[in-house]
Amino acid sequence: MGKLNTKPNIAAPDDFYADLIAAHDGKSDAESEAFNARLILVLANHIGDRDILQEALNVAR
């Protein structure tokens, strides 16, 4: 079983944040929510470990 990494781990986090915000440009609230849902599912699939995903859900709560 893995462990959720909650420490800073993104190279150039400000650049990623800018990319994330830009991905929402021109979208309605509903489109942004749908985009976020798709992104979460893509990243969850990449992680793939159910225990880590459950831990992430608990941390996010």
C-alpha positions as CSV (number, residue, x, y, z in Angstrom):
1,M,0.0,0.0,0.0
2,G,1.3,3.5,-0.9
3,K,1.0,6.6,1.0
4,L,-0.5,9.9,-0.1
5,N,2.1,12.6,-0.6
6,T,0.8,15.9,0.7
7,K,4.1,17.7,0.6
8,P,4.9,20.1,-2.3
9,N,5.7,17.9,-5.3
10,I,4.9,19.9,-8.4
11,A,7.8,21.4,-10.4
12,A,6.9,25.1,-11.2
13,P,3.6,25.0,-9.2
14,D,2.8,28.6,-10.3
15,D,3.1,27.6,-13.9
16,F,0.8,24.6,-13.4
17,Y,-1.7,26.9,-11.5
18,A,-1.7,29.3,-14.5
19,D,-2.3,26.4,-16.9
20,L,-5.1,25.1,-14.8
21,I,-6.8,28.5,-14.6
22,A,-6.3,29.0,-18.4
23,A,-8.0,25.6,-19.0
24,H,-11.1,27.2,-17.6
25,D,-11.0,30.3,-19.8
26,G,-14.2,30.8,-21.7
27,K,-16.1,28.0,-19.9
28,S,-19.4,28.4,-18.1
29,D,-19.6,27.3,-14.5
30,A,-21.2,24.0,-15.6
31,E,-18.4,23.4,-18.2
32,S,-15.7,24.2,-15.6
33,E,-17.3,21.8,-13.1
34,A,-17.4,19.1,-15.8
35,F,-13.8,19.8,-16.7
36,N,-12.8,19.5,-13.1
37,A,-14.6,16.2,-12.8
38,R,-12.9,14.8,-15.9
39,L,-9.5,16.0,-14.6
40,I,-10.1,14.3,-11.3
41,L,-10.9,11.0,-13.0
42,V,-7.9,11.2,-15.3
43,L,-5.6,11.9,-12.3
44,A,-7.3,9.2,-10.2
45,N,-6.8,6.7,-13.0
46,H,-3.1,7.7,-13.1
47,I,-2.7,7.1,-9.4
48,G,-4.6,3.9,-9.6
49,D,-4.2,2.8,-6.0
50,R,-7.6,2.7,-4.2
51,D,-6.1,3.2,-0.8
52,I,-4.3,6.3,-1.8
53,L,-7.4,7.6,-3.5
54,Q,-9.4,6.9,-0.4
55,E,-6.8,8.8,1.7
56,A,-7.0,11.7,-0.8
57,L,-10.8,11.8,-0.4
58,N,-10.4,11.9,3.4
59,V,-7.8,14.7,3.3
60,A,-9.9,16.7,0.9
61,R,-12.9,16.5,3.2
